[in-house]
Amino acid sequence: MTNLIIASFAQEAQAITAFHKLTELESIGDLTIYESVIVQKNAQGETGVVQTGNSTEGVRTLSGMALGTLVGAFAGPVGILAGMLLGTMGGAVWEANYFNFTEEFSRKVADSLKPGYTALIAEVDEDNEVFADTYIKSLGGTLLRTDVDFEYEKIVDDQVEALDEQIAADRAKLRTAEAADKARFEKEIAELKEKRKQRIAELKSAVKKSGAHTEATLKEMRATRLKSRIELYKRRIATLESELGKL
């Protein structure tokens, strides 16, 4: 299941450690990180990006135009949340409307980043929430998680869903793969993630060009998406029941 995680920490080092722990979990097949960013609010209430993407070195703080460029580079909801927290939405307001973040969720996100705190924002596909939760909470983090399909109108189609399923299948293989095969599965997952990002970017571009949707259209699209997700979960449950029956 694809979830959006916002983990807040009193210390920058804790957030960076949590980021590294998530990448470790990804390396052994417990979850997949689609996008991530670490943002920080200092004692004066000024915000900045501490660390972005999957880089594990070169921690730095970005500001000004760099923030806007960075937020615009994200394909999914991570960039929108970062833009909300950093106050750099600018021309991306249409995206916030399209993603349809609820007022309550937006408030929770804003409240999660207090002055002096650092927050890790990540979109992850995880089979079991306990893996990320254990590390984040052990580091003193406050965790806010949501199923992205129920918090915003996800820009997605059959191609993206197919990629999600392929990534989940490769992740399962990675967990039990021999050392010699792990590199192959890691490469396949990286390539699938890039294809997913490109497809979502294409859809976002098409939506932007087509103009704003009416509220009625958004509700209709959301209903269609939820029905599609229900069917997807039914298929996944059927597969798991089949595997269980073979034990």
C-alpha positions as CSV (number, residue, x, y, z in Angstrom):
1,M,0.0,0.0,0.0
2,T,1.3,3.4,-0.9
3,N,1.4,5.8,2.1
4,L,2.5,9.3,2.8
5,I,4.7,9.6,5.9
6,I,5.5,12.8,7.8
7,A,7.9,12.1,10.6
8,S,8.9,15.0,12.8
9,F,12.0,15.1,15.1
10,A,13.3,17.5,17.6
11,Q,16.9,17.0,16.3
12,E,18.1,17.2,12.7
13,A,20.4,14.2,13.2
14,Q,17.3,12.1,14.2
15,A,15.6,12.9,10.9
16,I,18.7,12.1,8.9
17,T,19.1,8.8,10.7
18,A,15.5,7.9,10.1
19,F,16.0,8.6,6.4
20,H,19.0,6.3,6.3
21,K,17.0,3.6,8.1
22,L,14.2,3.9,5.5
23,T,16.8,3.4,2.7
24,E,18.1,0.4,4.6
25,L,14.6,-1.1,4.7
26,E,14.3,-0.4,1.0
27,S,17.6,-2.2,0.3
28,I,16.3,-5.4,1.9
29,G,12.8,-5.3,0.3
30,D,10.7,-4.2,3.2
31,L,9.4,-1.0,1.5
32,T,9.9,1.1,-1.6
33,I,10.6,4.9,-1.4
34,Y,9.2,6.8,-4.3
35,E,10.1,10.3,-3.2
36,S,11.4,11.8,0.0
37,V,12.6,15.2,1.4
38,I,13.7,16.5,4.7
39,V,12.6,20.0,5.7
40,Q,13.5,22.0,8.7
41,K,12.1,25.0,10.6
42,N,14.5,27.0,12.7
43,A,13.7,28.8,16.0
44,Q,12.7,31.9,14.0
45,G,10.2,29.9,12.0
46,E,12.2,30.0,8.7
47,T,12.1,26.8,6.7
48,G,14.5,25.1,4.4
49,V,15.4,21.7,2.8
50,V,18.0,19.7,4.7
51,Q,18.3,16.7,2.5
52,T,16.4,15.5,-0.6
53,G,16.0,12.4,-2.8
54,N,18.0,9.3,-2.1
55,S,21.3,11.0,-1.6
56,T,23.0,9.8,1.6
57,E,25.7,12.3,1.6
58,G,26.2,16.1,1.2
59,V,23.5,17.3,3.6
60,R,22.8,20.9,2.9
61,T,20.2,23.6,3.4
62,L,18.6,25.1,0.3
63,S,16.8,28.4,0.1
64,G,15.2,30.9,-2.3
65,M,14.8,29.8,-5.9
66,A,16.4,26.4,-5.2
67,L,13.4,25.5,-3.0
68,G,10.9,26.3,-5.7
69,T,12.9,24.4,-8.3
70,L,13.2,21.4,-5.9
71,V,9.5,21.3,-5.1
72,G,8.6,21.4,-8.8
73,A,10.9,18.4,-9.4
74,F,8.7,16.0,-7.4
75,A,6.1,14.0,-9.3
76,G,3.9,13.0,-6.4
77,P,2.5,14.5,-3.2
78,V,5.8,14.9,-1.4
79,G,6.6,18.1,-3.4
80,I,3.1,19.6,-2.7
81,L,3.5,19.0,1.1
82,A,7.1,20.4,1.0
83,G,5.7,23.5,-0.9
84,M,3.0,23.9,1.7
85,L,5.5,23.8,4.6
86,L,8.1,26.0,2.8
87,G,5.7,28.5,1.5
88,T,6.9,28.1,-2.1
89,M,3.8,26.9,-3.8
90,G,3.7,29.7,-6.3
91,G,2.5,28.4,-9.7
92,A,1.9,25.0,-8.2
93,V,-1.3,26.0,-6.5
94,W,-3.3,24.2,-9.2
95,E,-1.6,21.0,-8.2
96,A,-2.7,21.5,-4.6
97,N,-6.2,21.9,-5.8
98,Y,-6.0,18.9,-8.0
99,F,-4.5,16.7,-5.2
100,N,-7.3,18.0,-3.0
101,F,-5.6,17.9,0.3
102,T,-8.2,18.2,3.0
103,E,-8.1,21.2,5.4
104,E,-7.7,18.9,8.4
105,F,-4.9,17.0,6.8
106,S,-3.2,20.2,5.8
107,R,-3.4,21.5,9.4
108,K,-1.9,18.3,10.7
109,V,1.0,18.6,8.3
110,A,1.6,22.2,9.3
111,D,1.4,21.4,13.0
112,S,3.9,18.6,12.5
113,L,6.7,21.0,11.8
114,K,7.2,23.1,14.9
115,P,10.0,25.8,15.2
116,G,13.3,24.0,15.8
117,Y,12.0,20.7,14.4
118,T,13.0,18.7,11.3
119,A,10.5,16.6,9.3
120,L,11.0,13.7,7.0
121,I,8.4,13.5,4.3
122,A,8.2,10.4,2.1
123,E,5.9,8.6,-0.2
124,V,6.5,4.9,0.4
125,D,4.9,1.6,-0.7
126,E,5.0,-0.7,2.3
127,D,3.6,-4.2,3.0
128,N,3.7,-3.7,6.7
129,E,3.7,-0.3,8.6
130,V,5.6,-1.8,11.6
131,F,9.0,-1.6,9.8
132,A,9.1,2.2,9.3
133,D,7.1,2.8,12.6
134,T,9.6,0.9,14.7
135,Y,12.6,2.9,13.5
136,I,10.9,6.3,13.5
137,K,9.4,6.0,17.0
138,S,12.6,4.5,18.4
139,L,14.3,7.7,17.3
140,G,11.8,9.9,19.1
141,G,9.9,10.9,16.0
142,T,6.2,11.9,15.8
143,L,4.6,10.1,12.9
144,L,1.7,11.2,10.7
145,R,0.8,8.6,8.0
146,T,-2.0,8.5,5.5
147,D,-3.1,6.3,2.6
148,V,-2.5,8.7,-0.3
149,D,-5.5,7.4,-2.2
150,F,-7.8,8.7,0.5
151,E,-6.2,12.1,1.2
152,Y,-5.9,13.5,-2.3
153,E,-7.0,12.9,-5.9
154,K,-4.0,10.9,-7.0
155,I,-2.9,11.4,-10.6
156,V,-2.7,7.8,-11.7
157,D,-3.9,5.4,-14.3
158,D,-3.6,1.8,-15.3
159,Q,0.0,2.2,-16.3
160,V,1.0,3.5,-12.9
161,E,-0.9,0.8,-11.1
162,A,0.8,-1.8,-13.2
163,L,4.2,-0.3,-12.3
164,D,3.2,-0.3,-8.6
165,E,2.4,-4.0,-8.8
166,Q,5.6,-4.8,-10.6
167,I,7.6,-2.9,-8.0
168,A,5.8,-4.7,-5.2
169,A,6.5,-8.1,-6.8
170,D,10.2,-7.3,-7.3
171,R,10.4,-6.1,-3.7
172,A,9.0,-9.5,-2.5
173,K,11.7,-11.3,-4.6
174,L,14.4,-9.0,-3.2
175,R,13.6,-10.1,0.4
176,T,14.4,-13.7,-0.4
177,A,16.9,-13.3,-3.3
178,E,20.4,-14.8,-3.1
179,A,23.2,-12.2,-2.9
180,A,24.1,-12.7,-6.6
181,D,20.5,-11.8,-7.6
182,K,19.9,-8.8,-5.3
183,A,21.7,-6.3,-7.6
184,R,19.4,-7.4,-10.5
185,F,16.2,-6.8,-8.6
186,E,17.5,-3.5,-7.2
187,K,18.2,-2.3,-10.7
188,E,14.8,-3.4,-12.0
189,I,13.1,-1.6,-9.1
190,A,15.1,1.6,-9.8
191,E,14.1,1.5,-13.5
192,L,10.4,0.9,-12.6
193,K,10.4,3.8,-10.1
194,E,11.8,6.1,-12.8
195,K,9.2,5.0,-15.3
196,R,6.5,5.6,-12.7
197,K,7.8,9.1,-12.0
198,Q,7.9,9.9,-15.7
199,R,4.4,8.6,-16.2
200,I,3.0,10.7,-13.3
201,A,4.8,13.8,-14.6
202,E,3.2,13.3,-18.1
203,L,-0.2,13.0,-16.5
204,K,0.4,16.1,-14.4
205,S,1.4,18.0,-17.5
206,A,-1.7,16.9,-19.4
207,V,-4.0,17.9,-16.5
208,K,-2.3,21.3,-16.3
209,K,-2.8,22.0,-20.0
210,S,-6.4,20.9,-19.9
211,G,-7.3,23.5,-17.3
212,A,-9.0,23.3,-13.9
213,H,-11.5,20.6,-13.2
214,T,-14.9,21.4,-11.7
215,E,-15.7,20.2,-8.2
216,A,-18.2,17.7,-9.7
217,T,-15.6,16.3,-12.1
218,L,-13.1,15.9,-9.3
219,K,-15.7,14.0,-7.2
220,E,-16.5,11.8,-10.2
221,M,-12.8,11.1,-10.8
222,R,-12.3,10.4,-7.1
223,A,-15.2,7.9,-7.0
224,T,-13.7,6.1,-10.1
225,R,-10.3,6.0,-8.5
226,L,-11.6,4.6,-5.2
227,K,-13.6,1.9,-7.1
228,S,-10.4,1.0,-9.0
229,R,-8.4,0.8,-5.8
230,I,-11.0,-1.5,-4.2
231,E,-10.7,-3.9,-7.2
232,L,-6.9,-3.8,-6.9
233,Y,-7.0,-4.6,-3.2
234,K,-9.5,-7.5,-3.9
235,R,-7.0,-8.9,-6.4
236,R,-4.2,-8.6,-4.0
237,I,-6.2,-10.3,-1.2
238,A,-7.1,-13.1,-3.5
239,T,-3.4,-13.6,-4.3
240,L,-2.5,-13.7,-0.6
241,E,-5.3,-16.1,0.2
242,S,-4.1,-18.4,-2.6
243,E,-0.5,-18.3,-1.2
244,L,-1.9,-18.9,2.3
245,G,-3.8,-21.9,1.0
246,K,-0.6,-23.5,-0.3
247,L,1.1,-23.4,3.1
